[in-house]
């Protein structure tokens, strides 16, 4: 028998708990009613017993399916919290492209899209990678070989993982983190000159920085400074 799927719950609604209770109550009430009927009819034929058992099984599977949905939603929320709380710039990662909801969630996406699958170990490694880069964002020595030594992995492994989960080369990934960090500095008016912002992200040439920034965000850094 094909398992019945629950699809009537609005997981974003403030009444989601009431909806869940209603969905469980319907099949559960039916199961209790049939059990009581069978107890009151000890002479029920085998054919009738089989028919009623089939109905109870279907009701049980409805409850089981709903519980599976609840567990998936909770798991997705944990992943969403991890991605958005631990990554400073989650939009840089391919696995963050899918909006998490009941019908199209991140976990399902990661399982069904081989190129975007990610283990917890890889997720932790990427968080460490981003954190390491941001903690040393103003260093002129920040590069792939330096990262490899800092994270105790090969340059090849860094290249493979960054490309897999961001679609970028390591140098482009580092550069994008620098630019996103610079965008925050500019929007918060942390510094008063382009030269200071460029230096804060480890770029010696402010003109080169301005060119990269304009290409990435369509706006020159000096436009923020007035």
N, C-alpha and C positions, 0 to 999 in steps of 0.2 A: 504493500500500500504506500502511495506517495505521501510524504509528510506534508501536512497542511502548514502553510506559511502565514504568519501574522503580518498584516500590512496596513492596518487601520489606525495605528498609533502615530500621533504627531509628537515626535520626540522633543521638539522645541517648545511645545506648549507648556504653560504653567500648570496645566491640569494633567500632566503626564502620569502622575501617580494614580489619579482617579481612572484614567484610561486603562492603565495596566490592571488595576483591580477589576474593572469591568470585563476586560478580556479574559482574565483568569476565572472570574465568577461564572461566565456563561458555560464553558465546558465542564467546570467543576460541579456546577449544579446539575448538569445533565448526567454526569457520572454517579453522583449521589442518588439521583432519582432512579436510575436504572438498577443500581445495587439494591435499593429498597424494594423495587418491583420484583427483582429476582428472589429476594428473601421471602417476599409475601406469596410467591408462586412456586413452591417447591416442585410442582408437577410440570413445569415448563418443558416443552419439547426441546430436543437437541438442536433442531433447526432454529427455533426461536432464541435459544440461549446463544447460539453462534452469531445470530444477527445482532443481538443486543451487545454482545462482547465486542463485535466489530465497531459498533457506535462508540462504546466506551474507549476503545483503543484510539479511535480518531480524535476523541475529545482529549485524551491524554497527550496525544502528539501535538495538539494545538497548544497546550500548556507548555510542553517541552520546547516547542519552537519559540514561544514567547520568551521563555527563560534564556534561550540561546541568544535571542536578539538583545535582551537586557545586558547579558555578559559582554557581547560584542560592543555595545554602546559604551559601557564602562571602560573596556579596554582601549577603545578609540580615544576616549577622553584623556586617559592616562598618557597616550602617545602624543595627543595634541598638546597637552600641558608640557610634556617633555620637550617637544620641538620648539614651542613658542617661549618657554621660560628659560631654556638652556642655550638656545642659539640666539645670538644677538641679531643676526640678519637671516632669518629662516627662508626668506624669499630667494636666497642664493642656491637653495638645494632643490633638486628635482623632485624628491619625494614629498615636498611641501606644496606642490602645484594643485593637489586635489583637495577640495573643500570637504571637511569631514561632516557627514550627516548620515541619517539612517539608511539611505539608499545608495550612497556613493562615498564610502568611508575610506580612510587612509589605509587601514589594515587590509581591507579587501583589495585595494589598489596595489599595495605592495606584494600581496600574494599572487595576484593575477598578472602583474606586469613584471616579467623577469628582470628587465633593465633597471627597475626602480626598487627591487627588493633590498631590504636592509636588515641586518641582524642587530641585536642590542649591542654587541661588541663593536660593530662598525659605527653605530650611532654614538657610542661613548667615545670612540676614537675621533670622530669628526668634531664632537664637542671640544675635546682636548686640543685638536688641531686649531680650531677657530680661536679658542681661548689663548693659546700660545702665540698666535699671530697678533691678536689684539693687544696682548700684554707687551709686545715688542714692536708695535706698529710704527714707532718713531725711529726705529733702528735702520741705519743705512745698510746694514749687513744682512737684513732679512731677505732670505732667498731659499730656494729648495734644498740646497746642500746643507745650509744651516739648520733648517727644519728637520731634515733627516737625522742629523746628529742630536738635536734636542729631543726628538721623539723616539730615538733609537730604532729607526727603521731605514730601509733602503730608499733611495730616491725613486727607484722604479715602483716601489709599493705606494709611495706618496702620489706619484703620477697616476697610477692605476685607480686608486680609491677616489681621488679628487675628480678625475675625469668621469668615473662611473656615477658618482652621486651629485655632481654639479654640471657635468657636460663641459667643464672648462679645463684648460691646462693649469698646472699648479701656479705658474707665473700670472696667468690671467685671474685666477682665483685670489691670489694674494693682492693683486692690483685692485680687484673689485672690492675686497674688504677695506683696503686703504681708502678707496673713493667713497664707500658708504660711510666710513668713519668720518671722513672729511665733510661729508654732507651734514652730519650731525653737528660737527664743530661750526660749520657755517650757519646753519639754521639757528643754533643757540648763541651765535655771535660770541664764540669763545675767544677768538682772536680778531684783531682789527685789520690785518693785512693778509694778502694771498700768500706772501712769502712765509709768514708764520704758520699758516695752515699746512702749506706744503712741507715745511720742516717737521710739523707735528705728525705727519704720516710717513716720514722717512724719504721724502723726495727732495733732492737738492735744487732742481730747476723749477721755479714757479711757473714758467711759461709752458713747460712740458706738462706740469700738473694741470694747468688751466685747460690745455688742449684735451687731455684725457677726460677731465671732468665734463667739459662741454660735449664731448662725444658720448659719454655715458648718460648724462642727465639733461642734455639740451640747453644748458644754462651755464654761463661763465661764473666762476667763483666770486669775482669782483662784484657781480650783480647783487650778491647777498650783503655786501659790506657797505654799499652806498657811498 
